[in-house]
């Protein structure tokens, strides 16, 4: 199925390519913000309300670029799947998108939730090949995590916003959160340590619960 967005983006084929784009749209009286995170192989579009951060939808996956520069995205997740049953879309358009940022940081990349560190300091790891995944995409000063099942398209939740890292401290500001929009606007700080392809992430969640997570860098497809 083809979807023609109202805006055009030019794709760069370099494997190091990473961009964040945005545009606004209206649905009746609601003003929605569209945020696109993409690198050289993966694409996410998320829509949320401009005024209160109310979550509308998110969808994303690996993409293929056609000779005509169309972008066919094969969805790993689509929060709206129960309504539209879409597993892929082809994006093209008419005008240039607004580029949000070009900020490169140490943790930029696609990360999979790999496990947790318990109170006893022992690691409990997940099977990263299973269909139930939690992906965190960090790029150009923006982040988004999404929990989903690649086989059933079941959607478990998503949140995102802006982030920064400096000297072992990770900070994020929440722009949208599908499970509870009252969390929008909250700023959170964590400590982190990067060991090879693992990112150890410690602190407190938006609910105040302690967390000690392990994220593993997702390898190229």
N, C-alpha and C positions, 0 to 999 in steps of 0.2 A: 504494500500500500504506500502511496506517495503522500507526503504532507508538504505543502509549500508554505514556509514561514513568511512573515511579512518583511523579513530582513535578510540581507545577504551577508555571509561571512566567507572570506577567502581562506582556504586551507593551505597550510604549509606542510610538506611531506616529511620534513626532518624529524627523526625520532626524538629530538630534544625539544620539539615544539610544545609549548604550553600556553594556554590563553584562558582568560575569563572575560566573558561578554555579557551584556545585559540589554534589555529593552522593556518597555512598559506596554500594557494593553488594558482595555476596558471590557468588563463583562457586566452590562447594566450599570449600576451605580458603583460597582466594585472596581477599584484600580489595582491591577496585578503587576507584579514585577517578575520578569523572566530572567533567571540567571543560568548561564551556560558555563560549565567547567569542562575543559577538554585538553588532552595532550595529544601525542602523535598517534594514539590508537583508541582512546576511550573518550566517551562523550556523555555528559549528564546535563539535562535541562530540568530545572526546578522552578515552580511557579508559587508565589506567595503574595499575600495582600500588602500593598504599599503602606497602608496606614497602620495596621496592627500586627503584621507578620503572620496572619492566619494562613496556614499551609493549604495549598490547593492540590498540587501533584508533583511527583518527580518520576523521571524515567531515564534510563541510561544503559549503556553497554558498549561493546567494541563496535567500531565502524569500518566501513570500506568506502574508499573514494572512487567515484566513477571517472571515466575519461572526460565527462562534461562538468566535473567538479561538484556533482551532487554528492551528498553524504548519506549513505545508507547505514543506519544504526540498528544493530541487532540487539534488542533489549535483553539484558540480564534481569532487569527489574522494571516494573511499571506499576506505580501505586494505584493507577486508575484501571488496572487490567480487568477487574470484575465488571466494569462498565463498558469499556471499549474493546476488550480482547486483543489489543494490539501487541504484537511481538516484535515489530520492526517498523521503522518509518524512514522515508527518504526526505532529506531536508535540502531545499534550495531557496532562492529568494530574489529580492529586488534591490535592497539598499544595504549599506554597511552597518554592522552592529557597533555599538559602543564598547570599546575596549576598556575594561576596568583597571587592570593593574599589570605590572611586569616585575613584581617583587619576587626574587628567588630566595628561598630559605632552605635550611638544612633538611627539614622533614618533608619537603615537597615530594609528592608521589602518591601512588595508590597502595593502601595498606589494608590487610585483612586481619580481623581480630583473631589472634592466635592462641590466646589463653589468658590466665591470670596467675598472679603470685599470691599464695595464701599467707595467713598469719604466721605460719611456720617457715616462711621464706622458700617453700617448695613451689615449683612451677607446675601448673596443670594446663597442658596443651590441648588444642582442638585439632581435629582432622581437617586440614584446609581444602581437601578435595571434595568434601561433602557439599550437597546442594544448598544447605542452610548457611548463609554467609552474612557477615557484617563487614562492609567496605567503608573505609574512610579515605576520602580523596582530598589531599591538601595541595593547593596550587596558587601561586601568585598572591598570597596573603588571604586566601579564602579556604574554607573547609566545608565538607559535607560528609556525614556518616549515614549509611543506609543499611537496614537489616531486611533480608529478603530470602526467598527460596528460588533458585534458578530453574527448578523443575516444575513447580506448581504456580509460580509467579505470585505466591503469597507475599504480602507486604507487611512488615512488622513495625516499621517506623523509620523516621528520618529527621535529621536536624542539621542546621548549618549556619554559617556566618563568616566572621573574619577571625584570623588568627595571626599570632606572631611568636617567634622563638628568639631567646637571647640567653646565652650562658647557662643552659640547662633549665630554663624556665619557659613554659609553654602557656600562652594566654589566648583565650578565645572569647568572642562576643557573639551571642546567639541572635540571629536574624529571624529564624523560623524553627519550629519544632512541632512535628505532626502530632505528638501525643499530648501536648499541653502548651497552648500559646501563651500562657501566663509566664512561661520561662523566657519569652522573647525579651531581649534587652539585658539579660543577665551576663555579667562578665565573670569568667572562671579562670583560675590560675592553677597550674600543675607543674610538677617537676618531671623532667624526662632525661633519659639516657639512651643513646643510640649505640648499639653493639652489633657491628656488621649489618645484617639485614633485619635486625630486631629493634623495635622502639619500645622501651619500658616507660610507662605513662602512669604517674601516681598523683593522687590528690583526692578531691571530693567532687561528687556529681552535682548536678543542678538541684538535686533533692537533699544534698548534704551528706550523702552516703559515701563512705570511704571506698576508693577503688585503686587497684594495682593491676593494670592491664598490660598485656603484651600484644603488640601489633607486628606483623611481619610484612616486609615489602613484597608486593605482588609482582611476580615475574612477568615479563612480556609474554603475550599469548603464543 
